[in-house]
Amino acid sequence: MIRVVLLLSWMLATPAMALSPCADADPSTPWDRGELNDTARVLAGLRTPLDSNLKDRLGEGSLKRHQATLGDGWTALRARQLDAVRAFGETDSPKTSRVFYPFSGPDALYLLALFPEVEQSLLTGLEPVGLVPQLASLSADEIEAGLADIRQSLNAILSFSFFRTNDLTVDLKRSRFVGVTPILFVFLAEAGYAVIDVNYLWLPPDGSLCAADAAQAAAPPKGTLAGVAIDYFKPGDLKFRRMTYFTADLGDGGLTRTPQYLDFVQQFAADGTYLKSASYLLHKTYFSKIRGAILQTGFVMQDDSGVPHRWFASGDWSTTLYGRYQSPIALFANWHQRELAADYKTIGAEELSFGIGYRHRRNDSNLQIYRRADAVVAEDTAP
């Protein structure tokens, strides 16, 4: 019965992706929609529907261990910070349906918590796209090993609120469930969403987005970016949503080689940008292209590792500060911002009831929301 309801909801909620297949893409068999969502729930350590096709493929002991271990992690994270993050998203985050999240890796967790109304999101990182795990074709032992890999990959973000990029890239390449896609499944399921469709993507030099097959997504030709689009919705809501991820080098050199990415960002027309634990890359001169694209959006919500505070000093932006700012962690000590520290003293900051970013402990974290003046005027004068 659960699967019937899910399939009916998908039929009511989901428009066609309307993408032409990439050249030489193998014709794909349509996903089993119910099995996609069952896969997401298994990976997230949630209870699998009794009528799931995967029920007989899963070792009862391994699934219980995964559910118990990951379940304890979710419970602790919700109590420590995620419930407070979600409350902030309901009350303080800019209201938006389209968000750009560069330097994200697979961190849909905080995006979904901070922007509960988001319908279209664009994430980007260096991590590979990966594949939807085909659990029905694996043995119970192979599934158990893959679930252990998932727990290893999630360890840092469940403990510290951010992924360690180098460690994660290694984990995602050697995991039985490779790439970003399985982790996105986990976060969507944990947030209460049903995964209903997946399309692998190519973004070639001419910018003509097309639907790739799994092999093409794993090995795009030079100059072509690989991505994935995941369609999802919340049962009972029926609001169609899509999360898109691309593997891309966002440095100026990388974007010179793949300029179509910036064209895609412009066409995506995000209401605003979210940045977290961005390694202070946007403080460097050779990330000017992506910084310029970010500053064209209507708002920027970030911690101090994002765009330098001085870029928002003009009358084009209004600023709201949250939490406490002293200095970056030792690894990034060179990127202290005197202007930001001064404004935290002179403007003052609102309370931040959770830890986030590199300084992930409560009462030691910072967050800034910058709104373009013309975007604020548009909000204030809207009927």
Helices and strands as residue ranges (DSSP letters): H 2-13, H 33-43, G 55-57, H 60-77, I 78-82, H 83-91, E 98-101, H 108-114, E 120-125, G 135-137, H 140-160, H 165-174, H 181-190, E 194-203, E 210-212, H 214-218, E 225-233, E 241-247, H 252-257, H 260-268, E 272-275, G 281-283, G 285-287, H 288-294, E 299-302, G 309-312, E 317-323, G 330-335, H 338-346, E 366-372, H 373-381
